Amino acid sequence: MEELSARQQTILKVIVSEYIASARPVGSDTVVEKYDVKVSPATVRNVMAALEMTGYIYHPHTSAGRVPSDRGYRFFVDRLMDATELRPEEQRTISQQLQQVELALDEWVQLAASVLAHTTASAALVTMPLTRQARLRHLDLFAIREKLAMVVVVLQEGIIRKHIVDLGEPIAEEDLERIAHRLHETFRGLTAEEIAAKTFEGPTAALEVRIQQVVVTVMRALDEQGLKNIWYDGVTQLLNQPEFTNVERLRDILELLERPEAFAGALGGAYSREGINLLIGEENPAESLRSYALILTRYTVPGEAGGVIGIIGPTRMRYDRAISSLRYVADTLGSLWRELHD
């Protein structure tokens, strides 16, 4: 990326900031009247022409104004954007919202997507955390009918799954509690394959095998989901963006959000890298994403794998607010997961 003069940088920053705020092409008169650039409209026009020739802005249709290109947004984010943080009251609100859900990471993930979408006025996506293999944290049994019980499987990642199992015959509640305790102690900390290798003897062996099969099935399914298990929120936020008043454009983004494979390359890249990963327009690996900006980061526990949380929206995005919001929600989600592990 070639170097820009101080004046070019100043006017590019004005154009990007004004276009993000107004969603209207920016003309030289607007630059002079609204911003203290201390040059004439003719000088601004000359600078804008130079910026257009080098690909930082472009001239849409017959409008007299200019809008930022993907290259212009990239230069703005990397070199010109002022760093911001969420206000303390916003941070408190986000923390309080996420802390309302206890010991259920899948619910945290859904809520995190909702909070992030609302905060950034964009669509948010969050994956469940990946581990090399899921491990059992807790198992319990609850009688719900004479011959039926609820198996509750809690994994170390905070994921909770429930399943109905046929007891075959009526079993006293205290006997069910003893079976649950024995299986919990036997399976705790193990992977699906390690649990599947366990054998049972005695009068309740048949029931214990059925419960074992339920646990193994649940855990294997989660092991296979990986990054395909994505929670989305914020479609209604996108409806308020001028880019999506066009019905065809709105249909495109809705169809995109229904295809997790479209995000596979970007999510995989974010999962393997630290920090904020920002892909603007043509920088996206998938062609279907090249009309959008995608901002991703990991949320992790030290020594463990993690998940990916991100924002998708138009390239005309409040990048400063989006990045600070994403970073704070990711840090909060990671802290909750650490508390769960501890």
N, C-alpha and C positions, 0 to 999 in steps of 0.2 A: 504494500500500500504506500503510494507516494506521499511525500510530505506536503502539507498545506501551509500557506502563510498564516500569520496570526489573524489577519483580516478575513481570510477565507474560512478559518476555523470559527471565528466569531459569527459570521453570517450563516454558516452551515448549522451551528448550534441553534441560532434563532429560528431558522427554517424548520429544523426537526422539532424543536420545542413547540413552535406555533402550530405545526401541522398535527402533532400529537394532541394538542389541546383543542383544536378547532375542527379537525378532519376536513379542512378546506385548503386547496392549493394556496401557497403563500406568494404574494407579489412583493415587489420592491417597496411600494408605498407602505404596505403593512410593516415591513421590516423597519423602515425609518420612523413611522409614526408611533409604533408600539414599543420599540426597543431603542435604547440609547446607543446607537452604533456610531454616531458622530460622523456620518458620511452622507453624501447626497443620494437620492434615488438612482441617478445615473451611474454612480460608482457601484451601488448595490447591484444594479442590473449587469454591469460588467463582471462583477465577482460571481454572480449567479450563472452567467454564461460560461465562465471558466469552470465552475463546479459541475455544470451540466456536461461540458465536453469531457471531463475526467470521470464522469459516471457516478458522482455523489448525489445528484438530484436529477429529475427529469421533468419534462413538459407534458402533462397529461392532456390529450385531446386538443381543444381549442382554447383552453383556459390560459389566462395571462400569467398565472402563478406557477410555482414549481412544488414538487413533492419529493421527499427523500426516497432514494433507491435503497436496495438492500445494503449496498456498499456504504451509503451515507449513514444508515442506521448503525452499521458496524463501527464506523469511525466515531460516531457520536458516543456509543456505549463504551468503546475502548479508551477514548481520549478526551471526550468533552463532557460527559455526563457527571453531574454533581452527585456524590454519594449521599444517600439518605437512609434514615432508620425509621421504623414505625414509631409512632408516638407512644409514650409509656402507657397511656390508657388503652390504646389498641393492643399492645402486647399483653396487658392484663386480661383484656376481654378474650383474646385467643387462648391464653393459658387456661382461663376459667372454663371456657367451652370444652376444650379437649380433656380437662381433668374431670368432667362430669361422668365420663364413661370409665368404669373400673375393670381392669383385668380382662379386656377383650380387644385385642389388637385389630381384629377385622372391623369392629365398631369405631375404633380410633381412626382407622384408615378412611372409612366413609365420612366421618365427621371432619377429618383433616381436609378432604377434598372439598367439602361444603364450605368450610371456613375460608380456605384459600380462594375459592371461586368468588365468594362474596367480597373478600378484601381487595381482590385485584380486578373485579369486573370482567373476568375472563373464564374460560373453562379450565378446570383443574383435573389432574389425573394423579392417582397414587397407586402403586403396586404393593401387594403384600410383601413383607420381607422374605428374601430368599435365604435359606440356609442350605448347607450341603445335603443334609437330611433332617427332616423334622424329628424331634424327640419328645417323648411324652413327659408331661409335667405332672398331671393329675388325672385320675380316673374315678368316677363315681357311678353308682347305680341307684335309681329311685323307682319304686313300684308305682305304676300308674293304673293298673288294673290287676285282676286276680292272677293272670298268667302273662302279663306284659310289664316290661321295665324300660326305663329310659337310661341309656348309656351316655354319660357325659364325658367327653374326651377334651382335656385341656393340654395344649402343647406348650413347650417352653417359649415359643414365639408369641404366646398370648392368644392364639387362635382357639376358639371353642367350637366344638361340634357335638351335636346331639343325635341319637339314633335309637329307634325302638327295637327291642329284642324280645323274641318269644321265649318265655321261661320254660315252656313245655309242661310245667305243672305249678301249682301254687307254692310259693316259697315264703316263709315267714320273714318279716322285715329285718329281724336281727340276723338271720342267716344271710340275707341279701347284703347287709352291711359288712358281714365278715368276708363274703366273697369279694366285694368291692375293695375292701382293705387289702386282702391278700393279692388281688390282681394289681392294685396300685403299687404295692411294694415290689411285686415281681417285674412290672413293666416300667417303672419310673426311670427316666433318663435314657431309655432305649429307643432305637430307631425302629421303623416298621419291620425291617428284615430281622432284626434281633428279637423283636416280639414274636414274629412268625415262627422262630426256631424253638420257642418254649413248648414244653410238653406238660401234660397234666394227668394226674391219677386221682382216684377216689370217687366218692359218690356224686360229686358235683362237676366232674371233669367235662361232661358233655356240654353243660351250660358255660363253663369257663372257656371251652374251645369256641363256642358261638360268639361270646363276647370278644375273645381274642381276634376272631375273623373280622368283626365289626371295626375294632381298633385298627387293625392292619389295613383294611380297605380305606378307612378315612385318611390314614397317614400317607398311604401310597398315592392317593388322589391329590393330596396337597403337595407332595413331592413333585408330582408331574405338572402341576399348574404353572409354576415359575412365573415369569413376567407376563404371561397371558392373562393373569388374574388382575385386571385393572379396574379400579373404581373411578368413575367420572362424576363430575358435578359442574354446574355453571352454564348449561345450555341457555337457560333463561337470561343469564348475564350477557351472553353473546347477542341475544335478540335486541338488546339495547344499543349495540354498537352499529354505527352507520354502515359499516362494511357488510352487515348481514341483513339489511333491509331488503336486499335483492333475494327473491325466493329461491332462485337457482343456487346462489352462493350459500344460502342457509341449508339447502338440501345437501350440498356437497359436504359441509362440516358435520352435519348429522350422520351422513353415511360414513364419513371418516371415523367418527367416534365409535361406530359399530364394528370397526375392523381393527382389532388389537394388533394384527400382523403389520399394519402400516407403521406402527410405532416401534417395532422390534429393534431396528438398527439404532435408532436414537436412544431408546431405553437401555440397550446393551452397552452403548458407549458411555452413558451417564453412570451406569452401574459399576463400570470398571475404572472410573476416574473420580478424583476428589474435587470438591468445590462446585461452583455454578457452571453448568454447561448451557450455553446460549447458541441456538441455531436460528438464523434469520433468513427466511425465504429460501433462496437457492442453496443455502448452506445445508439444508435438511437432506439426509440421505435418501428419503423416499420422495418420489416425484409428487405424490398426492399431498405432501406437507409443504410444498414450496411456495404456497401463497400465505403461509403463516409463520409466526415466530413461536418457537418452542424453547422454554426455559426449564431445565431439569437439574436436580441435585439428588444426592443420596441421603437417606437418614439411616444411621447406623448405631451399633453398639460396639465399642472397642473389642477387637478380637473375634467379632462375629460378622456374618454377612449382613446385608441390609436390604432396604427397599428403595424405590425411586419415587420422588414426588415432583410434580411439574405443573406448568401453566402452558396452555395453548391459546393463542388469540391472533388477531391481526398484527401485521408487522408494525402498524401504527399503535404502539403500546406504550404505556407509562413504564418504561424499563426500570427506572430507579425504584419505583414503588413495587413493581412486580418482583424484582430481585430481592429487595429487603423483606417483603412479605414471605416469599418462598424460603429464604434462609431462616427466618424466624420460625415458621411453621415446621420446617424440617428439623431444626434444633429442638423444638418442643416435643415433636413426635419421637425423636431419638431419645430424649430424656425420659419420656414415659416408658419407652421400651427398656431402657436401662434399669428403671425402677422395678419393672416387672421381672427382669432377670435377676436382680439383686434380691 
